[in-house]
Amino acid sequence: MQLWVGLGNPGGQYSLHRHNVGFMAADAIAEGHGFGPWQKKFRSLVSEGRLGRNRILLIKPQTFMNDSGDAVQQALRFYKLDVDALTVFHDELDLAPFKVKVRVGGGLAGHNGLRSIDAALGPEFRRVRIGIGHPGPGRKDLVTPHVLGNYAKAEMEPLSDLLAAIASEAEWLADGDDTRFMSEVALRLQQAE
């Protein structure tokens, strides 16, 4: 079993925030692959399903970003899984909008959800970094409003294409072929343009 965590903040007022793109990715995967209904467990919403031969537990922590690590740790402990079974989907300021990169480990880039998981489990977990772009060099004052701002109307179609591509190609990720996942997502997005 693999544990796939989409990061976001619970509540309707946050649903279209760039910071919630991890939740959106989890929803797209669950919907695109006929996962079971979302249920409350581990201070999270949890949905179970399969991608090919892999059993996947999708989790959307309902703890707010700063406490995501607790929800993730509870789920890993319950299923007796190691950190190598964990994949975290999150927004990434230092990546162009609608680009996707996968890596294991790395820095936290000021992301409170990643910081919380890192504090609970250490840094060596797989991350699916979903680009939201940076509001501008030297403009730290714009970072929070950008991250906690809604996607603009003009971004809705590329966002929808991105989420569909992540869901469509998720089986590569489940099989551990991160490179193929990234290239197939990029290819789908090129074709959608």
C-alpha positions as CSV (number, residue, x, y, z in Angstrom):
1,M,0.0,0.0,0.0
2,Q,1.1,3.6,-0.7
3,L,0.0,6.7,1.1
4,W,-0.6,9.7,-1.2
5,V,-1.1,12.9,0.7
6,G,-2.6,16.0,-1.0
7,L,-1.8,19.2,1.0
8,G,-4.3,22.0,1.5
9,N,-6.4,23.8,4.0
10,P,-9.9,22.5,4.9
11,G,-12.9,24.7,4.2
12,G,-14.8,26.0,1.2
13,Q,-13.2,29.4,1.4
14,Y,-9.8,27.9,0.7
15,S,-10.8,25.5,-2.1
16,L,-9.5,27.5,-5.0
17,H,-6.4,28.8,-3.3
18,R,-3.1,28.0,-5.1
19,H,-2.0,26.5,-1.7
20,N,-4.7,23.9,-2.1
21,V,-3.6,22.4,-5.4
22,G,-2.5,19.3,-3.5
23,F,-6.1,18.7,-2.4
24,M,-7.2,19.3,-6.0
25,A,-4.7,16.7,-7.3
26,A,-6.0,14.1,-4.7
27,D,-9.6,14.8,-5.8
28,A,-8.7,14.4,-9.5
29,I,-6.9,11.1,-8.9
30,A,-9.8,9.8,-6.7
31,E,-12.4,10.8,-9.3
32,G,-10.4,9.8,-12.3
33,H,-9.8,6.2,-11.0
34,G,-13.1,5.5,-9.2
35,F,-11.7,5.5,-5.7
36,G,-14.1,4.9,-2.8
37,P,-16.0,7.7,-1.0
38,W,-14.0,10.1,1.2
39,Q,-14.2,9.1,4.9
40,K,-13.0,10.8,8.1
41,K,-10.0,9.1,9.6
42,F,-6.6,10.1,11.0
43,R,-7.7,13.8,11.3
44,S,-8.1,13.6,7.5
45,L,-10.4,12.8,4.6
46,V,-9.4,9.4,3.3
47,S,-10.2,7.6,0.0
48,E,-9.0,4.2,-1.1
49,G,-8.5,2.7,-4.5
50,R,-6.1,1.1,-7.0
51,L,-3.8,2.3,-9.7
52,G,-3.0,-0.7,-11.7
53,R,-1.7,-3.3,-9.3
54,N,-1.0,-0.8,-6.5
55,R,-3.3,-0.1,-3.6
56,I,-3.4,3.6,-2.9
57,L,-4.7,5.5,0.2
58,L,-5.3,9.1,-0.7
59,I,-5.3,11.5,2.3
60,K,-6.4,15.1,2.6
61,P,-5.3,16.2,6.1
62,Q,-8.1,18.4,7.7
63,T,-5.6,19.8,10.3
64,F,-4.5,22.9,8.3
65,M,-1.1,23.0,6.8
66,N,0.9,23.6,10.0
67,D,-0.2,20.3,11.5
68,S,-0.3,18.0,8.4
69,G,2.6,15.9,9.8
70,D,0.5,14.6,12.6
71,A,-2.3,13.3,10.3
72,V,0.3,11.7,8.0
73,Q,2.2,10.1,10.8
74,Q,-1.0,8.6,12.2
75,A,-1.9,7.0,8.9
76,L,1.6,5.6,8.3
77,R,1.7,4.2,11.8
78,F,-1.8,2.6,11.5
79,Y,-0.9,0.8,8.2
80,K,2.7,0.0,9.5
81,L,4.2,1.8,6.5
82,D,7.6,3.3,6.2
83,V,8.3,6.8,4.8
84,D,9.2,5.3,1.4
85,A,5.5,4.5,0.9
86,L,4.7,8.2,1.2
87,T,4.1,10.7,-1.7
88,V,3.1,14.3,-0.9
89,F,1.4,16.5,-3.5
90,H,2.0,20.2,-2.9
91,D,2.2,23.7,-4.4
92,E,5.7,24.9,-5.3
93,L,6.5,28.6,-5.6
94,D,9.9,28.0,-7.2
95,L,8.4,26.1,-10.2
96,A,6.6,27.7,-13.2
97,P,2.8,27.6,-13.0
98,F,1.4,24.2,-14.1
99,K,4.7,22.5,-14.2
100,V,5.2,19.2,-12.3
101,K,8.4,17.8,-10.8
102,V,8.9,14.8,-8.7
103,R,11.8,14.2,-6.3
104,V,12.6,12.5,-3.0
105,G,13.8,14.7,-0.2
106,G,14.9,18.3,-0.6
107,G,14.3,21.6,1.1
108,L,11.0,23.0,2.5
109,A,11.0,26.3,0.6
110,G,9.0,27.9,3.4
111,H,6.1,25.5,3.0
112,N,4.4,24.9,6.3
113,G,2.8,21.6,5.3
114,L,6.2,20.2,4.2
115,R,7.8,21.6,7.4
116,S,5.2,19.8,9.5
117,I,5.7,16.4,7.7
118,D,9.5,16.8,7.8
119,A,9.4,17.5,11.6
120,A,7.3,14.3,12.1
121,L,9.1,12.0,9.6
122,G,12.3,13.6,8.4
123,P,12.9,14.9,4.8
124,E,13.2,11.7,2.8
125,F,9.7,11.4,1.3
126,R,8.7,11.7,-2.3
127,R,7.2,15.0,-3.3
128,V,5.1,15.8,-6.4
129,R,5.8,19.5,-6.7
130,I,3.1,21.4,-8.6
131,G,4.2,24.8,-9.8
132,I,2.3,27.9,-8.9
133,G,5.0,30.4,-9.9
134,H,6.6,33.2,-7.8
135,P,5.0,36.6,-7.8
136,G,8.4,38.2,-8.5
137,P,12.0,38.3,-7.3
138,G,12.5,40.5,-4.3
139,R,8.7,40.7,-3.6
140,K,8.4,38.7,-0.4
141,D,5.4,40.9,0.5
142,L,3.5,39.4,-2.4
143,V,4.2,35.7,-1.6
144,T,1.5,35.2,1.0
145,P,-1.3,36.9,-1.0
146,H,-0.2,34.9,-4.1
147,V,-0.1,31.5,-2.3
148,L,-3.3,32.1,-0.4
149,G,-5.0,33.7,-3.4
150,N,-7.5,32.0,-5.6
151,Y,-6.5,30.8,-9.1
152,A,-7.6,33.5,-11.6
153,K,-10.3,32.8,-14.1
154,A,-7.7,32.7,-16.9
155,E,-5.9,30.0,-15.1
156,M,-8.9,27.6,-14.7
157,E,-8.5,25.8,-18.0
158,P,-4.7,25.2,-17.6
159,L,-5.4,24.1,-14.0
160,S,-8.1,21.7,-15.2
161,D,-5.7,20.3,-17.9
162,L,-3.0,19.9,-15.3
163,L,-5.1,18.0,-12.8
164,A,-6.5,15.8,-15.6
165,A,-2.9,15.0,-16.7
166,I,-1.8,14.2,-13.1
167,A,-4.8,11.8,-12.7
168,S,-4.4,10.2,-16.1
169,E,-0.7,9.5,-15.6
170,A,-0.8,8.6,-11.9
171,E,-0.2,4.9,-12.5
172,W,3.4,5.7,-13.5
173,L,3.8,7.3,-10.1
174,A,2.3,4.3,-8.4
175,D,4.7,2.0,-10.2
176,G,7.7,4.2,-9.1
177,D,8.5,5.5,-12.5
178,D,8.8,9.2,-11.6
179,T,10.6,10.2,-14.8
180,R,7.9,8.6,-17.0
181,F,5.2,10.3,-15.0
182,M,6.8,13.7,-15.4
183,S,7.3,13.3,-19.1
184,E,3.8,11.9,-19.8
185,V,2.2,14.8,-17.8
186,A,4.3,17.3,-19.8
187,L,3.3,15.7,-23.0
188,R,-0.4,15.8,-22.2
189,L,-0.1,19.5,-21.3
190,Q,1.6,20.3,-24.6
191,Q,-1.2,18.5,-26.5
192,A,-3.8,20.5,-24.5
193,E,-2.4,23.8,-25.5
